Amino acid sequence: MSFFDDIHQHLGVLRDVVGEVDAGALPTTVAEARDADVLRMIRESTRVIEALASLRIAASGVLAARSRREQGHDGVAAGEGHRSAVSMVQEITGTTRTEAAKQVRLGESLLDGANLLGAARAPSADDAVDAADAGDDAGTARPAREPWHASLGRAQLAGTLSAAQHHAILRGLGDPPAPGDCTVDAEFAEAWSLAAVQLTEEATHRTVEELAAAARTIRDRLDPDGAEQRFAARFDGRSFRMWKDTHGVSHGHLTFDDESAAFLQSVFDSALRPRRGGPRFIADDEKAAAAELRDDPRTNTQLEFDLLLDILRAGVLADAKAVHGTRQAGVRIVVTDQAWQTSHDGAPAVAHLEDGLAALPAWVAAQRACDSGTRTVWVDGAGEPLRLGREQRLFSSGQRLTLALRDGGCRWHGCDRPASMCEAHHIDPYSEGGRTDTDRGILLCRFHHMQLHHHRWRITREGDGDFVLHPPPARGEPSVLVPRLALTYAWADISPPLARFRPPPGAAAPTN
């Protein structure tokens, strides 16, 4: 089917659903439609938008190729009075500069993947000279190797990858290292190419945020040297400054490094958990404090500001309950046993924050272990071996740790709530004989936990197989609750450059 035939087919479905209406009547028409038709409108219009977006992106890439700096005023953008292709795309499309830059970047990627960057650039006098100098050798030149990201462009043009997904994977993986050795460079490029293909296959049931996080995780696992350099750059970029505006109001600006950002976020999350939909199962003596916090007239940002000032005043030795209101806040770093040993041997290795999976050098985990110690958890592909049977109603702290390592946060489709904001759900109701074992438990955020219990959803699992979410009757088909994509790669202990990403069974040693 041709490009425009495909678009016309989707437009035909939309015309049948919506009917012939004026643009001004669209809100009323859609408001009167059935639920199934509203969903069909969203799906079909998305197909049309993505198809046309691919055309616009390809044209933006060609515009960029024909507007390069070396072309000066002969470039297309300069000829139209623009400094760059990005500014011209921004004016034409009416988008932000960031969005226009993304359009151009993706367009260049499409052309590069098709080996058309040179062809897209308008020929110049220099090209003629170069061609003459090349002589007969030009016809015998060896074709350039396909760029590692070529599969992403093909997937977008085929409609299996959206522009946003393409951009998330492309930016998340970044360019592979190029040490200068042809063999090593080729191996790195192959590993990045395989990662792009695998993430494309995951895109049908993953959010853009998940794809971006997984791409960054793969990049850091394949290139621990680069991961440490990026960590060091963010650490060197930390800063704080204060200033007064013309009205005499004082302002502040903080730029965090990875670890300090995670620590402060854990402080706020711990203190404001009742306001942010955190776990409801709290001790009786904490319920009054939680209710008081929920009824506090201050906004969350005001509470965070006041909390930060309280911490500064109280100092690092303040009583945790007096400052935080609940448990002591802290950062948990997780590092595999192999990465731990690699770091001790003096080679680069990667650890991860439990919430968010941001990459840190493994030596940071060793440094933190000196202050807070370690806790070892053995992990296999089916879950964790901590089992309490029916002797205990609630999951223990040790079990919650293993659930956090396995699930990474709420397992509901598309939910981004971290493990610290989740509750442990018995997939077999405890009241019906269910056991408090980690292979029969799963992390859900408060909202989705309540959704499950109050609206007749349920989760099942056969042995050590996938967790399956079953909607209420007549609300759709069961679907597999896939694990967080970044976790698929985070504990893989990949030594660069390997063309393998699925993690084998292994051990993870978290540090508190």
Buried (B, 14 or more C-beta within 10 A) or exposed (E): EEEEEBBEEBBEBBEEBBEEEEEEEEEEBBEEBEEEBEEBBEEBBEBBEBBEBBEBBBBBBBBBBBBBEEBEEBBBBBBEEBEBBBBBBBEBEEBEEEBBBBBBBBBBBBBBBBBBBEEBBBEEEEEEEEEEEEEEEEEEEEEEEBBBBBBBBBBBBEEEBBBBBBBBBBBBBBBBBEEEEEEBBBBBBBBBBBBBBBBBEBBEEBBBEBBBBBBBBBBBBBBBEBBBEBBEEBBEEBEEEEEEEEEEEEEEEEEBBBBBBBBBBBBBBBBBBBBBBBBEEBEEEBEEBBEEBEEBEEEEEEBBEEBBEBBEEEEEEEEEEEBBBBEEBBBBBBBBBBBBBBBEEEEBBBBBBBBBBBBBBBBBBBBBBEEEEBBEBBBEEEBBEBEBEEEEEBBBEBBBBBBBBBBBBBBBBEBBBBBBBBBBBBBBEBEEEBBBBBBBBBBBBBBBBBBBEEEEBBBEBEEEEEBBBBBEEEEEEEEEBBBBBBBBBBBBBBEBBBEEBEBEEBBBBBBB
